Amino acid sequence: MVAAIAFAMYLKSMGVDLNEANIKELAERFLTSDLMPGVNEEMPDGKIFEMEYDLSERPVFCAYKDSVIKCTKDYIKAFDKKGGEIWTKSVSMRNPLVKTNGLLLLVVDIGGNDILVMSGKSVKWEERANERIINAGINEDGYVTVVQEGRDCRNRVRVFDPRGIEMFSRSIQKNFVLAACVSPSGEQFLISSLDASGAVASPVLEFFDMRGNLIAAKIPESGTIFPVALYLRNDFLAAASDSLIVCYDGGRNEVWRKEFDRICSLETLLGKYVVAAVSGSKSSSGSAPEIQIFGVKGDRAVSGPIEGEIRNIRAYEDIIAVNTTREVYFINAKGSLVRKYGFKTDVIDVYFFSRLEAVIVAKNMIAIVRIS
């Protein structure tokens, strides 16, 4: 009843004659925001909202639930999709890094010691590391991995459960740790490192159980670096150097490998596809940048060229965002273009709210955009 009265009053204020109006059509327009002011308003080019920011603050951003997170060395702020401030929290960090698994927000101080996990605006747990933090991550179930410098070793890798209880800490004596992550099943843990002790540097992928016991170790290819390692469903793993992708199954057996002239970026899609931004391959006739999508068995599902040099790619459910510095292409799992946006300044990264909306971070400004 209240909604009906409000609707009638609104129509009257707009000068609509209720005796002649098509009430059903007007109601549909009202509910889909064609008439209702301030709801789902959109710029002509499909951008929902734009906001400038101060580069001197060196902020980092991410999309967290329905808000945009902006983090500087002095504060963490959450904004709604119209730029309104929702909450703020004071911090003191040198070089903040923010990541999210959708439900939790991880904030760590790279080069510093602070680890912060938040649920909404509340701190769920926090920790102060004894050694300087090099990298950190959070998986979809809330397990947090932290790579630190070591006092009596080269690096230390620590794993925390979703409650913030440290499960184990592992000292890495000679290798340089590049990445560490917990598998989707929560049953194994990966450390990707570089062994530079010999005449030729070798990448090492070490798999551990959740008590810190070594299960297996793999050397994908000598003489190169594998800085990217991403888990898929059933604990399949895709690891990439600048020219090679290697995929392992849940039993740590190599399933396939693909070589390219250059790999720009790697992502996973729907937990069962590997998405690669590449140029030049044995199965490709040219060296122009393209997006290739592979199944866990190595079969190529989709391949399509992209105009411009690819800076990075990001994925959410069945949507891929391709950043070519001044343009962002949104394509689906079939390789079809869904939407494209252009910018006057360099695009740094793309973060998804959902498969329908995303925030694009460029130099000096951010834009909330509609995907479809």
Secondary structure as the mmCIF struct_conf table of DSSP 4:
data_model
#
loop_
_struct_conf.conf_type_id
_struct_conf.id
_struct_conf.beg_label_comp_id
_struct_conf.beg_label_asym_id
_struct_conf.beg_label_seq_id
_struct_conf.end_label_comp_id
_struct_conf.end_label_asym_id
_struct_conf.end_label_seq_id
HELX_RH_AL_P HELX_RH_AL_P1 VAL A 2 SER A 13
TURN_TY1_P TURN_TY1_P1 MET A 14 GLY A 15
TURN_TY1_P TURN_TY1_P2 LEU A 18 GLU A 20
BEND BEND1 ALA A 21 ALA A 21
HELX_RH_AL_P HELX_RH_AL_P2 ILE A 23 LEU A 31
TURN_TY1_P TURN_TY1_P3 THR A 32 SER A 33
BEND BEND2 ASP A 34 MET A 36
TURN_TY1_P TURN_TY1_P4 PRO A 37 GLY A 38
BEND BEND3 VAL A 39 ASN A 40
TURN_TY1_P TURN_TY1_P5 PRO A 44 ASP A 45
BEND BEND4 GLY A 46 GLY A 46
STRN STRN1 LYS A 47 GLU A 52
HELX_RH_3T_P HELX_RH_3T_P1 LEU A 55 GLU A 57
STRN STRN2 VAL A 60 TYR A 64
TURN_TY1_P TURN_TY1_P6 LYS A 65 ASP A 66
STRN STRN3 SER A 67 CYS A 71
BEND BEND5 LYS A 73 ASP A 74
STRN STRN4 TYR A 75 PHE A 79
TURN_TY1_P TURN_TY1_P7 LYS A 81 LYS A 82
BEND BEND6 GLY A 83 GLY A 83
STRN STRN5 GLU A 85 SER A 90
BEND BEND7 ARG A 94 ASN A 95
STRN STRN6 PRO A 96 THR A 100
BEND BEND8 GLY A 102 LEU A 103
STRN STRN7 LEU A 105 ASP A 109
STRN STRN8 ILE A 110 ILE A 110
TURN_TY1_P TURN_TY1_P8 GLY A 111 GLY A 111
BEND BEND9 GLY A 112 GLY A 112
STRN STRN9 ASP A 114 SER A 119
TURN_TY1_P TURN_TY1_P9 GLY A 120 LYS A 121
STRN STRN10 SER A 122 ARG A 128
BEND BEND10 ASN A 130 GLU A 131
STRN STRN11 ILE A 133 ILE A 138
TURN_TY1_P TURN_TY1_P10 GLU A 140 ASP A 141
STRN STRN12 VAL A 144 GLU A 149
BEND BEND11 ARG A 151 ARG A 154
STRN STRN13 ASN A 155 PHE A 160
TURN_TY1_P TURN_TY1_P11 PRO A 162 ARG A 163
BEND BEND12 GLY A 164 GLY A 164
STRN STRN14 GLU A 166 ILE A 172
BEND BEND13 GLN A 173 ASN A 175
STRN STRN15 PHE A 176 VAL A 182
TURN_TY1_P TURN_TY1_P12 PRO A 184 SER A 185
BEND BEND14 GLY A 186 GLU A 187
STRN STRN16 GLN A 188 ASP A 195
BEND BEND15 SER A 197 VAL A 200
STRN STRN17 SER A 202 ASP A 209
TURN_TY1_P TURN_TY1_P13 MET A 210 ARG A 211
BEND BEND16 GLY A 212 GLY A 212
STRN STRN18 LEU A 214 LYS A 218
TURN_TY1_P TURN_TY1_P14 SER A 222 GLY A 223
BEND BEND17 THR A 224 THR A 224
STRN STRN19 VAL A 228 TYR A 231
HELX_RH_3T_P HELX_RH_3T_P2 ARG A 233 ASP A 235
STRN STRN20 LEU A 237 ALA A 240
BEND BEND18 ASP A 242 SER A 243
STRN STRN21 LEU A 244 TYR A 248
TURN_TY1_P TURN_TY1_P15 GLY A 250 GLY A 251
BEND BEND19 ARG A 252 ARG A 252
STRN STRN22 GLU A 254 LEU A 269
TURN_TY1_P TURN_TY1_P16 LEU A 270 LYS A 272
STRN STRN23 TYR A 273 SER A 281
TURN_TY1_P TURN_TY1_P17 LYS A 282 SER A 283
BEND BEND20 SER A 285 GLY A 286
BEND BEND21 ALA A 288 ALA A 288
STRN STRN24 PRO A 289 GLY A 295
TURN_TY1_P TURN_TY1_P18 VAL A 296 LYS A 297
BEND BEND22 GLY A 298 GLY A 298
STRN STRN25 ARG A 300 PRO A 305
BEND BEND23 GLU A 307 GLY A 308
STRN STRN26 ASN A 312 TYR A 316
TURN_TY1_P TURN_TY1_P19 GLU A 317 ASP A 318
STRN STRN27 ILE A 319 ASN A 323
BEND BEND24 THR A 325 ARG A 326
STRN STRN28 GLU A 327 ASN A 332
TURN_TY1_P TURN_TY1_P20 ALA A 333 LYS A 334
BEND BEND25 GLY A 335 GLY A 335
STRN STRN29 LEU A 337 GLY A 342
BEND BEND26 LYS A 344 THR A 345
STRN STRN30 VAL A 347 PHE A 352
BEND BEND27 PHE A 353 LEU A 356
STRN STRN31 GLU A 357 ALA A 362
TURN_TY1_P TURN_TY1_P21 LYS A 363 ASN A 364
STRN STRN32 MET A 365 ARG A 370
#
